[in-house]
Amino acid sequence: MNQKKKYQYFTAALFLVFIYLTGTEVLDRWSTSLQLYNEMRAKEELNPEKLAMKKMELRARRQQLMTALTRNSGNYDQSETGVFEYLNSCAHEASVKFESLVPAESESTSQLREIGFKIGISNDFHHVGTFVNTIENGTLSARIRKIEIQSRSKSGSPVSATIEGSVSILPKKR
């Protein structure tokens, strides 16, 4: 092999090593630097004045939603008493009488409070279904967790039902 060929091979090998090092080392460092730069710019965009304005807007929106929730609850107080008044009016509307109405455990989140209940009723199947529909589609936000229906006679006309659920309320701040 002559001197010129050796020089060309050496130059090509050196060029490939340069490309390899650039691709693995330099570009990785540049991408990391670019990523850190973009994170820094994103943090600069979240200045305290903008965050304070956003917080005020969110508080106003939360207050609007809470007002709408309370207004849509009808004439019922946002308490356990109001929940049981609501359930009683649903029973009256569906022509159902309670055999039992027992409060269950209450769960609280940051703003909402879920008041549990367990109801025992006896009526025909249609009235039981109407009662469940009235509870779930009424003015308070209710969720039925469990329904047990048993027939009291062979004809199946009167049924005994046990309904467990909860109603979400927005308690007043003290």
C-alpha positions in Angstrom: 0.0 0.0 0.0 1.4 3.4 -0.9 1.6 6.4 1.3 -1.3 8.2 -0.3 -3.7 5.3 0.3 -2.7 5.0 4.0 -3.2 8.7 4.4 -6.8 8.4 2.9 -7.7 5.4 5.1 -6.4 7.2 8.2 -8.4 10.4 7.3 -11.5 8.3 6.7 -11.1 6.5 10.0 -10.4 9.8 11.8 -13.6 11.2 10.2 -15.7 8.2 11.4 -14.3 8.5 14.9 -15.2 12.2 14.8 -18.7 11.5 13.7 -19.1 8.8 16.3 -17.8 11.0 19.1 -20.0 13.9 17.9 -23.1 11.6 17.8 -22.6 10.0 21.2 -21.0 12.6 23.4 -21.5 16.1 22.1 -25.1 15.7 20.9 -26.1 14.0 24.2 -24.7 16.9 26.1 -26.3 19.5 23.9 -29.7 17.8 24.2 -29.3 17.7 28.0 -28.4 21.4 28.0 -31.3 22.2 25.7 -33.7 20.3 27.9 -32.4 22.2 31.0 -32.7 25.5 29.2 -36.3 24.7 28.2 -37.2 23.8 31.8 -35.6 27.1 33.0 -37.7 29.1 30.5 -40.9 27.3 31.6 -40.1 28.2 35.2 -39.6 31.8 34.2 -43.0 31.9 32.5 -44.6 30.8 35.8 -44.0 34.1 37.5 -45.7 34.8 40.8 -48.0 37.5 39.4 -49.5 35.1 36.8 -49.9 32.4 39.4 -51.7 34.8 41.8 -54.1 35.8 39.0 -54.7 32.2 38.1 -55.4 31.3 41.8 -57.9 34.2 42.1 -59.7 33.0 38.9 -59.9 29.4 40.2 -61.2 30.6 43.6 -63.9 32.6 41.9 -64.8 29.7 39.7 -65.0 27.4 42.7 -67.3 29.8 44.5 -69.6 29.9 41.4 -69.7 26.1 41.3 -70.4 25.9 45.1 -73.2 28.5 44.8 -74.7 26.5 41.9 -74.5 23.3 43.8 -76.2 24.8 46.9 -78.8 26.5 44.8 -79.7 23.3 42.9 -80.2 21.4 46.2 -83.7 22.8 46.4 -85.2 23.6 49.8 -83.0 21.0 51.6 -80.5 22.1 54.2 -76.9 20.9 53.5 -76.9 18.7 56.6 -77.9 15.2 57.8 -81.4 16.6 58.6 -81.7 18.0 55.0 -80.6 14.6 53.5 -83.3 12.7 55.5 -85.9 15.3 54.6 -84.9 14.8 50.9 -85.2 11.0 51.2 -88.6 11.4 52.9 -89.9 13.7 50.1 -88.6 11.2 47.5 -90.5 8.4 49.4 -93.7 10.6 49.4 -93.3 11.4 45.7 -92.9 7.6 44.9 -95.8 6.6 47.2 -93.5 4.5 49.4 -93.4 4.3 53.2 -90.3 3.5 55.1 -90.0 0.4 57.3 -86.6 1.7 58.5 -84.3 4.6 57.8 -80.9 4.3 59.4 -78.0 6.7 58.9 -74.8 5.1 57.9 -71.2 6.2 58.1 -70.3 9.7 56.7 -67.2 10.3 54.7 -65.7 13.8 54.2 -63.4 15.1 51.5 -62.0 18.5 51.4 -65.3 20.2 50.4 -67.9 17.6 50.1 -69.4 15.3 52.8 -71.1 12.1 51.9 -73.9 11.1 54.3 -74.7 7.4 54.1 -78.1 5.8 54.6 -79.8 2.4 54.7 -83.5 2.3 53.9 -86.0 -0.5 54.3 -89.2 -0.3 52.3 -92.1 -2.6 51.3 -94.2 -2.0 48.3 -94.7 -3.3 44.8 -91.8 -3.5 42.4 -92.8 -0.5 40.3 -93.0 1.8 43.3 -89.6 0.6 44.6 -88.1 1.4 41.2 -89.8 4.8 41.1 -88.3 5.5 44.5 -84.8 4.6 43.5 -85.2 6.7 40.3 -86.5 9.7 42.4 -83.5 9.5 44.7 -80.9 9.4 42.0 -82.5 12.0 39.8 -83.5 14.4 42.5 -82.1 17.8 43.5 -79.4 16.4 45.8 -76.5 14.3 44.4 -77.2 10.8 45.5 -75.5 7.4 44.8 -77.1 4.0 45.4 -74.5 1.5 46.3 -76.6 -1.6 47.0 -80.2 -2.8 46.5 -81.6 -6.0 47.8 -85.1 -6.9 46.7 -87.0 -9.9 48.1 -90.5 -11.1 47.3 -92.8 -11.4 50.3 -95.3 -13.7 48.6 -95.4 -16.2 45.8 -97.3 -13.8 43.5 -94.4 -11.4 43.8 -96.6 -8.3 44.2 -95.4 -6.9 47.5 -91.6 -6.8 47.7 -89.3 -5.9 50.5 -86.3 -3.8 49.5 -83.2 -2.7 51.4 -81.4 0.2 49.8 -78.0 1.5 50.8 -76.4 4.6 49.4 -75.1 8.1 50.1 -75.9 11.7 49.4 -73.2 14.3 48.8 -73.7 17.7 50.5 -71.6 20.8 50.8 -71.5 21.6 54.5 -71.5 25.2 55.6 -68.3 26.5 57.0 -68.3 27.3 60.7 
